[in-house]
Amino acid sequence: DVAPRMLEIAGAKQEISAAADKVELIEADLSQYFYDLEPASVDAVVLNYVFGLLLKDKTNFMLERISRALKPGGVIVIANPRKGYSALRHLASGIGGMVREQGLKNAFRRLWPQRRLIGAYRREIDRLARSGDYQFLTERDLAESLKAAGFADIDSRPTPDRRAVIASAVKPDKSAD
């Protein structure tokens, strides 16, 4: 992730995981990170709400780079905002959750210094949504992108609340043919 706070949250969850010693959390810009990896050097990649932040023409390119980095039989799992779901609504529900957990006064204290950032985020999401550059994908969109990048055993479906699409796929082992 590029956000240290998200890595901190993931790290706290990782500490209680049985697979903690098998997972590496990395602070990196995805668009640069996969350039530096050796081919077939990664077992699995998990992308959570990443493709919405990439321009549409970069999605297939990034999937090809990820495929190159994955070992044969390696797995990719992707969660992305689903077409028809509002990122702004997602932000608002997060703020609502903070108010419920911490109370209005404490949530206000935490959010007030970030008001400009939150406003900038809202304006940027609005701009991207109008421009068509922000990617709200359907299950089919994501499955087609994975197929175009050479992945197999593709499973792409909406989450039960229909806010996101979750997809998984496997890098085929060409030597097994």
Order of alpha helices (4+ residues) and beta strands (2+ residues): alpha-alpha-beta-alpha-beta-alpha-alpha-alpha-beta-beta
